[in-house]
Amino acid sequence: MPRRERPLDDGDSASLRLAADLRVLRQKAGSPTYRELARLAHYSVATLSEAAAGGRLPSLAVTVAYATACGADPAEWERRWHAAAGEAAQEEAAARPAVARDDGSGGGRAPYVGLSACRPSGRRTPTVSSAVNAWSRRWRGG
């Protein structure tokens, strides 16, 4: 007997909503096991289970294969995936830390978290080693 799925995390993210929709679709299809879905969808059990877990947005191909294996219209699920991907991109952009723009407005966003420490000009903030090198040059008189 297969084990029960874990409940979805609390929250209202695009990936959680799509995962909930995939779970409902699977129930409407008669609750096939992930092993049965994997055989029909040509994806692994782990991949399909992860798609319905809500931790992150599954790929378009996995979403469409999951839906098709459940007997749903692939075009409808492609539209749903694109809507969820758009929402996820907006959620991600809103969560990024702000960085100063070159125009000084301060309204820009770092393209990823690792760049939030960069200066607007693209130069990294001084490191300890660069400060030590500058100090040693001054101490040596160079």
Secondary structure, DSSP 8 states (H G I E B T S, - for coil): ---------SS--HHHHHHHHHHHHHHHTT---HHHHHHHHTS-HHHHHHHTT-SS---HHHHHHHHHHTT--HHHHHHHHHHHHHHHHHHHHHHS-EE--TTS---EE-SSGGGGGB-TTS-B---HHHHHHHHHHHHTT-
